[in-house]
Amino acid sequence: MQRYKCEIIYDGSAYCGFQIQPKDRTVQGEIERALKKLHKGVDVKIQASGRTDAGVHAVGQVIHFDSDLDIPIGKWELALNTLLPHEIVVAKTEAVSNNFHARYNVTGKEYRYFIQLGERRDPFKRNYAYYYPYPLNLDAMREAMNYFVGEFDFTSFCSAKTDKEDKIRKITSMELIEEENMLIFSFKGNGFLYNMVRIIIGTLLDVGRGKKRPDSIPAIIAGKDRKLAGKTASANGLYLWKVHY
């Protein structure tokens, strides 16, 4: 039995998140369905670096699974992609030690969030960027971003549905990239709580609109109260960009 590590790209628009659900279409469900076909009806379970919500995309999701099939490295991608729906692509597969675990061996992740600006909404980006037509003070937003870098209790910036008792996470860097009418926010850290990136984005948009001061961020973090932060930004602008091991 060999363990394989796969890098997965997917468009999450038509899926109810990554994690398998009994009655809904999920990314995990489709991958396991393809593996079952490949293994002639035998169930093959996968483990992922983490789950993504409904409508969230991935450029660098990572999974692992065990298989006794004798498929050469370099051929797994073709074998799986032939069976997967067009929204999901296996980008790379490699054989790894049985000690490797896609979730527990993670040392860091990068998420990116895309915001489309401008007076006119681009219908072709509706599933892939959050449209925000209002003027923004980007200098104020960049100033506010500095306060998020470090290790903090991010209770104010996670969903009330978060089931983890330990809400301390470390953000190692945040960057705002401007590309024509698109803002791209990069978040790098050792881990992210449920809706954490989207709530930070909602809060930064409040700063950009002048509804919150950049220097209010430390007090919001210290308050450990979800009501202090901004709204949860739309899922369609969020991408799991890279997982580090």
Secondary structure as a PSIPRED ss2 file (coil, helix, strand):
# PSIPRED VFORMAT (PSIPRED V4.0)

   1 M C   1.000  0.000  0.000
   2 Q E   0.000  0.000  1.000
   3 R E   0.000  0.000  1.000
   4 Y E   0.000  0.000  1.000
   5 K E   0.000  0.000  1.000
   6 C E   0.000  0.000  1.000
   7 E E   0.000  0.000  1.000
   8 I E   0.000  0.000  1.000
   9 I E   0.000  0.000  1.000
  10 Y E   0.000  0.000  1.000
  11 D C   1.000  0.000  0.000
  12 G H   0.000  1.000  0.000
  13 S H   0.000  1.000  0.000
  14 A H   0.000  1.000  0.000
  15 Y C   1.000  0.000  0.000
  16 C C   1.000  0.000  0.000
  17 G C   1.000  0.000  0.000
  18 F C   1.000  0.000  0.000
  19 Q C   1.000  0.000  0.000
  20 I C   1.000  0.000  0.000
  21 Q C   1.000  0.000  0.000
  22 P C   1.000  0.000  0.000
  23 K C   1.000  0.000  0.000
  24 D C   1.000  0.000  0.000
  25 R C   1.000  0.000  0.000
  26 T C   1.000  0.000  0.000
  27 V H   0.000  1.000  0.000
  28 Q H   0.000  1.000  0.000
  29 G H   0.000  1.000  0.000
  30 E H   0.000  1.000  0.000
  31 I H   0.000  1.000  0.000
  32 E H   0.000  1.000  0.000
  33 R H   0.000  1.000  0.000
  34 A H   0.000  1.000  0.000
  35 L H   0.000  1.000  0.000
  36 K H   0.000  1.000  0.000
  37 K H   0.000  1.000  0.000
  38 L H   0.000  1.000  0.000
  39 H C   1.000  0.000  0.000
  40 K C   1.000  0.000  0.000
  41 G C   1.000  0.000  0.000
  42 V C   1.000  0.000  0.000
  43 D C   1.000  0.000  0.000
  44 V C   1.000  0.000  0.000
  45 K C   1.000  0.000  0.000
  46 I C   1.000  0.000  0.000
  47 Q E   0.000  0.000  1.000
  48 A E   0.000  0.000  1.000
  49 S C   1.000  0.000  0.000
  50 G C   1.000  0.000  0.000
  51 R C   1.000  0.000  0.000
  52 T C   1.000  0.000  0.000
  53 D C   1.000  0.000  0.000
  54 A C   1.000  0.000  0.000
  55 G C   1.000  0.000  0.000
  56 V C   1.000  0.000  0.000
  57 H E   0.000  0.000  1.000
  58 A E   0.000  0.000  1.000
  59 V E   0.000  0.000  1.000
  60 G E   0.000  0.000  1.000
  61 Q E   0.000  0.000  1.000
  62 V E   0.000  0.000  1.000
  63 I E   0.000  0.000  1.000
  64 H E   0.000  0.000  1.000
  65 F E   0.000  0.000  1.000
  66 D E   0.000  0.000  1.000
  67 S E   0.000  0.000  1.000
  68 D C   1.000  0.000  0.000
  69 L C   1.000  0.000  0.000
  70 D C   1.000  0.000  0.000
  71 I C   1.000  0.000  0.000
  72 P C   1.000  0.000  0.000
  73 I C   1.000  0.000  0.000
  74 G C   1.000  0.000  0.000
  75 K C   1.000  0.000  0.000
  76 W H   0.000  1.000  0.000
  77 E H   0.000  1.000  0.000
  78 L H   0.000  1.000  0.000
  79 A H   0.000  1.000  0.000
  80 L H   0.000  1.000  0.000
  81 N H   0.000  1.000  0.000
  82 T C   1.000  0.000  0.000
  83 L C   1.000  0.000  0.000
  84 L C   1.000  0.000  0.000
  85 P C   1.000  0.000  0.000
  86 H C   1.000  0.000  0.000
  87 E C   1.000  0.000  0.000
  88 I E   0.000  0.000  1.000
  89 V E   0.000  0.000  1.000
  90 V E   0.000  0.000  1.000
  91 A E   0.000  0.000  1.000
  92 K E   0.000  0.000  1.000
  93 T E   0.000  0.000  1.000
  94 E E   0.000  0.000  1.000
  95 A E   0.000  0.000  1.000
  96 V E   0.000  0.000  1.000
  97 S C   1.000  0.000  0.000
  98 N C   1.000  0.000  0.000
  99 N C   1.000  0.000  0.000
 100 F C   1.000  0.000  0.000
 101 H C   1.000  0.000  0.000
 102 A C   1.000  0.000  0.000
 103 R C   1.000  0.000  0.000
 104 Y C   1.000  0.000  0.000
 105 N C   1.000  0.000  0.000
 106 V C   1.000  0.000  0.000
 107 T C   1.000  0.000  0.000
 108 G E   0.000  0.000  1.000
 109 K E   0.000  0.000  1.000
 110 E E   0.000  0.000  1.000
 111 Y E   0.000  0.000  1.000
 112 R E   0.000  0.000  1.000
 113 Y E   0.000  0.000  1.000
 114 F E   0.000  0.000  1.000
 115 I E   0.000  0.000  1.000
 116 Q E   0.000  0.000  1.000
 117 L C   1.000  0.000  0.000
 118 G C   1.000  0.000  0.000
 119 E C   1.000  0.000  0.000
 120 R C   1.000  0.000  0.000
 121 R C   1.000  0.000  0.000
 122 D C   1.000  0.000  0.000
 123 P H   0.000  1.000  0.000
 124 F H   0.000  1.000  0.000
 125 K H   0.000  1.000  0.000
 126 R C   1.000  0.000  0.000
 127 N C   1.000  0.000  0.000
 128 Y C   1.000  0.000  0.000
 129 A C   1.000  0.000  0.000
 130 Y E   0.000  0.000  1.000
 131 Y E   0.000  0.000  1.000
 132 Y C   1.000  0.000  0.000
 133 P C   1.000  0.000  0.000
 134 Y C   1.000  0.000  0.000
 135 P C   1.000  0.000  0.000
 136 L C   1.000  0.000  0.000
 137 N C   1.000  0.000  0.000
 138 L H   0.000  1.000  0.000
 139 D H   0.000  1.000  0.000
 140 A H   0.000  1.000  0.000
 141 M H   0.000  1.000  0.000
 142 R H   0.000  1.000  0.000
 143 E H   0.000  1.000  0.000
 144 A H   0.000  1.000  0.000
 145 M H   0.000  1.000  0.000
 146 N H   0.000  1.000  0.000
 147 Y C   1.000  0.000  0.000
 148 F C   1.000  0.000  0.000
 149 V C   1.000  0.000  0.000
 150 G E   0.000  0.000  1.000
 151 E E   0.000  0.000  1.000
 152 F E   0.000  0.000  1.000
 153 D E   0.000  0.000  1.000
 154 F C   1.000  0.000  0.000
 155 T H   0.000  1.000  0.000
 156 S H   0.000  1.000  0.000
 157 F H   0.000  1.000  0.000
 158 C C   1.000  0.000  0.000
 159 S C   1.000  0.000  0.000
 160 A C   1.000  0.000  0.000
 161 K C   1.000  0.000  0.000
 162 T C   1.000  0.000  0.000
 163 D C   1.000  0.000  0.000
 164 K C   1.000  0.000  0.000
 165 E C   1.000  0.000  0.000
 166 D C   1.000  0.000  0.000
 167 K C   1.000  0.000  0.000
 168 I E   0.000  0.000  1.000
 169 R E   0.000  0.000  1.000
 170 K E   0.000  0.000  1.000
 171 I E   0.000  0.000  1.000
 172 T E   0.000  0.000  1.000
 173 S E   0.000  0.000  1.000
 174 M E   0.000  0.000  1.000
 175 E E   0.000  0.000  1.000
 176 L E   0.000  0.000  1.000
 177 I E   0.000  0.000  1.000
 178 E E   0.000  0.000  1.000
 179 E E   0.000  0.000  1.000
 180 E C   1.000  0.000  0.000
 181 N C   1.000  0.000  0.000
 182 M E   0.000  0.000  1.000
 183 L E   0.000  0.000  1.000
 184 I E   0.000  0.000  1.000
 185 F E   0.000  0.000  1.000
 186 S E   0.000  0.000  1.000
 187 F E   0.000  0.000  1.000
 188 K E   0.000  0.000  1.000
 189 G E   0.000  0.000  1.000
 190 N C   1.000  0.000  0.000
 191 G C   1.000  0.000  0.000
 192 F C   1.000  0.000  0.000
 193 L C   1.000  0.000  0.000
 194 Y C   1.000  0.000  0.000
 195 N C   1.000  0.000  0.000
 196 M H   0.000  1.000  0.000
 197 V H   0.000  1.000  0.000
 198 R H   0.000  1.000  0.000
 199 I H   0.000  1.000  0.000
 200 I H   0.000  1.000  0.000
 201 I H   0.000  1.000  0.000
 202 G H   0.000  1.000  0.000
 203 T H   0.000  1.000  0.000
 204 L H   0.000  1.000  0.000
 205 L H   0.000  1.000  0.000
 206 D H   0.000  1.000  0.000
 207 V H   0.000  1.000  0.000
 208 G H   0.000  1.000  0.000
 209 R C   1.000  0.000  0.000
 210 G C   1.000  0.000  0.000
 211 K C   1.000  0.000  0.000
 212 K C   1.000  0.000  0.000
 213 R C   1.000  0.000  0.000
 214 P H   0.000  1.000  0.000
 215 D H   0.000  1.000  0.000
 216 S H   0.000  1.000  0.000
 217 I H   0.000  1.000  0.000
 218 P H   0.000  1.000  0.000
 219 A H   0.000  1.000  0.000
 220 I H   0.000  1.000  0.000
 221 I H   0.000  1.000  0.000
 222 A H   0.000  1.000  0.000
 223 G H   0.000  1.000  0.000
 224 K C   1.000  0.000  0.000
 225 D C   1.000  0.000  0.000
 226 R H   0.000  1.000  0.000
 227 K H   0.000  1.000  0.000
 228 L H   0.000  1.000  0.000
 229 A C   1.000  0.000  0.000
 230 G C   1.000  0.000  0.000
 231 K C   1.000  0.000  0.000
 232 T C   1.000  0.000  0.000
 233 A C   1.000  0.000  0.000
 234 S C   1.000  0.000  0.000
 235 A H   0.000  1.000  0.000
 236 N H   0.000  1.000  0.000
 237 G H   0.000  1.000  0.000
 238 L E   0.000  0.000  1.000
 239 Y E   0.000  0.000  1.000
 240 L E   0.000  0.000  1.000
 241 W E   0.000  0.000  1.000
 242 K E   0.000  0.000  1.000
 243 V E   0.000  0.000  1.000
 244 H E   0.000  0.000  1.000
 245 Y C   1.000  0.000  0.000
